[in-house]
Amino acid sequence: MADKNDKVPENVPGKFYVDNSCVPCNDCLEEAPQLLKYTDDESKVYFHRQPATPEETIAARKAKEICPVEAIGDDGE
C-alpha cells in the first residue's frame, strides 16, 4: 500500500500520488500516460497532474491497480 508520507516529491498536490517504493516498470504509464511522467533521472514515476475528467480518474485507478509494488495511492492531499 502506498504511503502518503513517503511521496515522490515531484507529485502535484491532490488525491493521487506515487510513493518512493516505485520501481519504474512502465505499467502505470501505459494506463495513464496523460497523468504520469518519469522523474528527470527516470528512477521513479510521479503524477505531473491530477485527473480532471471521469475518464482520467478511471485511468488513474487502473494505473493504481496494475502497479506491481503498490506505489500508487489515492488518499493524498
C-alpha positions as CSV (number, residue, x, y, z in Angstrom):
1,M,0.0,0.0,0.0
2,A,1.3,3.4,-1.0
3,D,2.5,5.7,1.9
4,K,1.3,9.3,1.6
5,N,4.1,10.3,4.0
6,D,6.7,9.0,1.5
7,K,5.6,10.6,-1.8
8,V,7.9,11.2,-4.7
9,P,8.5,15.0,-4.3
10,E,7.5,15.8,-7.9
11,N,3.9,14.7,-7.4
12,V,1.5,17.6,-7.8
13,P,-0.8,18.1,-4.8
14,G,-4.1,16.1,-4.9
15,K,-5.7,12.7,-4.3
16,F,-3.4,10.6,-6.5
17,Y,0.3,10.2,-5.9
18,V,3.2,7.8,-6.3
19,D,5.4,7.0,-3.3
20,N,9.2,6.2,-3.2
21,S,8.6,2.4,-3.4
22,C,8.1,2.9,-7.1
23,V,10.2,0.8,-9.5
24,P,9.8,2.3,-12.9
25,C,8.3,-0.7,-14.6
26,N,6.3,1.4,-17.1
27,D,3.0,-0.4,-16.4
28,C,1.2,2.6,-14.9
29,L,2.4,4.8,-17.7
30,E,0.7,2.6,-20.2
31,E,-2.6,3.1,-18.3
32,A,-2.4,6.8,-17.6
33,P,0.2,8.5,-19.8
34,Q,-1.6,11.8,-19.7
35,L,-1.2,11.9,-15.9
36,L,2.1,10.2,-15.1
37,K,5.8,11.0,-16.0
38,Y,9.2,9.8,-15.1
39,T,11.4,11.9,-12.8
40,D,14.3,13.6,-14.5
41,D,16.7,10.7,-13.6
42,E,14.0,8.1,-14.6
43,S,14.2,6.4,-11.2
44,K,10.6,6.9,-10.3
45,V,7.2,7.9,-11.8
46,Y,5.0,10.7,-10.4
47,F,1.7,12.4,-11.1
48,H,2.5,15.5,-13.0
49,R,-1.2,16.4,-13.0
50,Q,-4.3,15.1,-11.3
51,P,-7.3,13.6,-13.1
52,A,-9.7,16.3,-14.5
53,T,-12.3,14.1,-16.1
54,P,-14.1,10.8,-15.1
55,E,-12.1,9.0,-17.8
56,E,-8.8,10.3,-16.4
57,T,-9.9,9.2,-12.9
58,I,-10.6,5.7,-14.3
59,A,-7.1,5.7,-15.9
60,A,-5.5,6.7,-12.6
61,R,-7.4,3.9,-10.8
62,K,-6.3,1.4,-13.4
63,A,-2.7,2.6,-13.0
64,K,-3.0,2.1,-9.3
65,E,-4.5,-1.4,-9.7
66,I,-1.7,-2.5,-12.1
67,C,1.2,-1.3,-10.0
68,P,3.2,-4.4,-9.0
69,V,4.6,-2.7,-5.9
70,E,1.5,-0.8,-4.8
71,A,3.4,2.5,-5.1
72,I,0.3,4.5,-6.2
73,G,-2.1,5.9,-3.7
74,D,-5.4,7.7,-3.9
75,D,-5.7,9.2,-0.4
76,G,-3.4,12.2,-0.9
77,E,-3.9,15.8,-0.4
